[in-house]
Amino acid sequence: MILDMHVHTAASDDSTATIEGYIELILAYRRLGHRFDGFVLTEHRKFTPGLDLQRYWDDHGILVLQGVEMDTSQGHLLVFGVNDRVLEAVDVTQRLHNGRQIIPELTRLGAVAAPSHPFRESIFGQIMQKDITEIAGLQIIEAYNGQNTRGQNEQAASVAADHDLRSLGGSDAHYLSPKWFLTCGTEFDDDIASDADLVEALHYGNYRPIILPEMDEADAPKPRPALPKFF
């Protein structure tokens, strides 16, 4: 099963994409003969309980789950399996969490956390190179990020290999374009149908980051950006 573990929509303050737009891109990608099964919403500092995501599976066979990309003093942190316990104990909207200490707390609450793009705009990578044990409970990192340079991804993959860390891949998409979306993903040996399945697979399953076959802009549907926000 191939999932993009790092996707943003207009619910993040730096994105104009929509879930429906991503669905259209995936359907076009599949028509080209490529395999792709779904993605995880990881909005910046925002988690929305009660989103109806099941309909995308029912209508299109595309799995859409929801996590969050938290801010810490050391860099961004992808969090999967966000549940009521997490939301009650951790303010995901806060910008100054201690990234050296928060991973075990999230794990205790039933979630899974992984530093995102640790060698781009992040102190996590510096810590990993100096003394990786300073990041308590670190087990997984995002090794492939679609907006990274090749060198940044190679650095992350090298650290993961050197320290026996598990690795994820994600596009870090913010816009409805194959230059942003459908770039990197994570290939799981297990089938995943829920947040609980994802958490179990991340802890105990076999998976690996992958670079996805490219999709030409000409083959992509014309994007329909999100409506502007009115406050």
N, C-alpha and C positions, 0 to 999 in steps of 0.2 A: 504494500500500500504506500502510495507516494503523497505526502502532505507538505504543504508550505507552512512552516511553523512561525512565520513572522510577517504579518500583513496588517496594514492600516487602512482605515476609511476616513471619511470626513468627520467622524467622531473624534479623530485626532486633529489637533489644531494646525497641522502642517500637511494635511492630505485633502484631496478632492475626490477620492475614489468612493465607489459604492459597492456593497456586496453584490448587487445585481450586475454591475459592470464586470466584476471579477467572474461571475458565473458565465456571462456571455463570452469572455475571453477563454475560459476553460472549455466551453462547448466547442468553440472554434478550434482550439488546440487539439481536442480529441478528434475532430473531423479530419485533421491532418495525420491522424494515426498515432498520436502520442498518448501515453498513459498519464493520467493525473487524477487524483481521487478527492482532494479537498484542501482546506487551509484552516489555520487558526487565526482569529482576530486578536491582535495584540495592540490595542490602542494605548497611546501614551497616557499613563496615569488615570485610566478610566476603565471601569468594568460596569456593564449594564445588566443587572439581573433580569431574568424573564424574557430575554430576546427569543423570538420564535425562529430558531435556526433549523429545526427539524424539517421544515417545508422544503429546504433546498435539497435535502436527501430524498424526500418523498417525490419531488417534482423532477429532479435531474440526476439523482444518484451522486450528488456532490456533498461530501461531509463538510460542514462548517461548525467549528467549535470556537469557544471564546476563552482567551487568557487575558493577560495584561502585560504591558511593558512598563515596569516601574523605574523610577529614577532613584539612584543612590549617589552618595558622595564619590563613589568610585566609577560610576558609569551606569549604563542601562542594564536592566535585568528582566529577562523574559520569565513569566510565571504562568504555569499551566495547572489545570485542576483547581482553579479558584472556586472556593466553596464558601458557605456561610461562616464557617469558623475563621477562614482567612479574612473575610470582609469585616468581621467583628473585632478581630485582634490587630489588623494591620490597615493603616490608612494608605491605600494604594495611590491616592491623589497627592501625597506628600512628596516633596522633591529631595529631601535630605536623609533618606534612610542610610544606615551604615551597611554598605555592601560587604564589608569584611565579616559581619556577624549575622546578617538576616537570613541567609540560606537555611541554616538548621531550623530556625523558627518556622519558616514556610514549609519545610519538610515535615516538621512535627504536626503542623496543622493540616497536612494531607495534600499539599501542593508540591510542585517540582519547579525549581528555579535554575536558570542558566544565564550567565553573562552574555549579552548580545554584542556583536562586533567588538570583541575585547581589544583589538588592535587598531580601532578607528574611533577617535573622540572618546577615549575611555582610559581610565587609570587602571582598570582591571588587568590589562595586558602588561603594564609595567610591573604590577605586583606579581603576576604569574612568572615573569622573567627573573625577578629578584628573589622572591620567596613565596611560592605558591601556597604554602601552609598558612599564610596570613589570611587567606580567604576560607573561613570556616565552612566545612561541609561541602566544599566544591566537588561535584561529581560530573557535571555536564557543562559544556560550553557550546556556543554557536560558532562552528568552525567555518562554514560557508555562508556568506551574506552576499546577496545579489548586488548590493551597492558598494561593496568593498572593492579595493584593488586586488589583483591576483596575489600580490605580496602580502597584503593584510590577511587574506584567507589562508595563505601558506603558513604564515606565522602562527595563526590560531590552530591549524591542523597539526603543526609540528609540536606545539605545546601539549595538545591533547594526546598525541602519540607518546611523547616523552613521559607524561605523568599518568598515563592509563586512564584518561578521562573519556567519557562518552561525548559524541559530537552530533550537533544538529546542523541542518541547512535551512535557510529561509530567504525569501526574496527581499524582505524589508520594503515591500511595495507601498508606495504612497499615491501612485497615479495609475490610471487605466491605460497602460502601455506595456507591450511585451519587453520593452527595455527595463521596466520596473518589475512587473509581475512575470511569473513563469520563468524565472532565471535559476533559482536554487531551490532545493527541497530536501526532504528527509524520507528515505526509503525504509519502511518498516517491514519486517518479516511477518508480523502479526496483523490481523484485521482489527481495525479500530472503529467503534461506532458511538463512543461516548467519552466524556471527560475521564470517567473512571478507567476505561480501557486505555486511554492515552497515558494516564499517570502510571498504570501498571506496566505498560510497554516501555515507558521511559526508565522506570526503575529496573525492570527485569528482562525486557525483550531485546531482540537484536535489531539494530538500525544503524544507518550511516547517512552522512550528508552527501548529496549528489548535485552535479551541475546538470540542469535540464537542457534537452535539445532546444535550440533557438527557434523562435517563431518570428517570421518576418512581419513588419508593420503592415504590409499590404494584405496579409491574411487575417489581421485582427479586425474585429468589428469597430466601427467608429465609436469612440468613448462618449458616454453621456454623463458629464460631471454632476456631482451632487448639487441640489438646490442650495442657494446661499442660506446661511443661518441668520435668523432674525431674533434679536434678544429684546 
